[in-house]
Amino acid sequence: MTIPSPTDPVAVLSGLYAAESAYLAAGGPGKATFDLLAPFFAPDAVLHQAEGLPYGGTWRGHAGLDAPFTPGRIG
């Protein structure tokens, strides 16, 4: 999936939604590859989720962003 021009926020968001749809259509977490979504996130992106959530913690990079959505990948 190719990311649209970063200067057009509507195109970027539409592209992200299309990538997410493709990811889910390919089986979603645990089955699809995060490569479909990766172009929309910086390689050093950081996701912070509250510790009280099922996947609470800090997730770094593409592998980290994929981990909370992949069953069995985290404790």
N, C-alpha and C positions, 0 to 999 in steps of 0.2 A: 504494500500500500504506500502511495506517495503522499507526503504531507503537502497541503496547499500552501500558497504564499502566506507567511506569518503576518503579513500586513492586512489581511482580510479576515477579521475574527469570525465572521459568519461562515466563511469557507472552511476555516480550521475546525470550528465546532461541528459543522456538517460532515467533514472528513472523519473526525473522531467518532461521531455517531455511526457512520458507515463502517469504520474499522471495528467498533464494538459489536455491531450487528453481525459482521463477518466472523468475528471471534466466537460469538455465541452460536452462530449457525454451524461452526466447525466443531462444536462440542463444548465450548466454554472452558471453565476452570478444570484443570486436570487432564484435559483432552486436546484443546486447541493450543497453538503456540502463541506466546505473547508477542512474537515478531509482528503480528498484525497491528498491535497497539503501540509498539515501541517508538515508531517515528514521531508520535505525538508527545513524547516525554523526553526530557534531557537525559543523557546517560547517567548523570549524577543527581537525578531527581530524588527527593526525600519525601516520604509519606509518613505523617505522624497520625497514629490512631490512639484514642484514649485507652489506657490500660484496662479499663472495665469492659471493653468490647471483646468479642470472641477472638479477634485477631489483633488485639491491642499491641502496640509497640511502635518502633521506628523502623521503616523499611527503606533501604537505599538502593539506588540504581535499578536497572530494568529487572534484574533477577529479584530484587527486593519488592518491587511493585507487583510482580507476578505472584509472589509467595502467599499473600493473604487470600488470594482467590483460588489457590491450588490445594485441594484436599490432600492431607497427608504430608504436605511439604513443611509444615510448621508444627511445633509441639502443642 
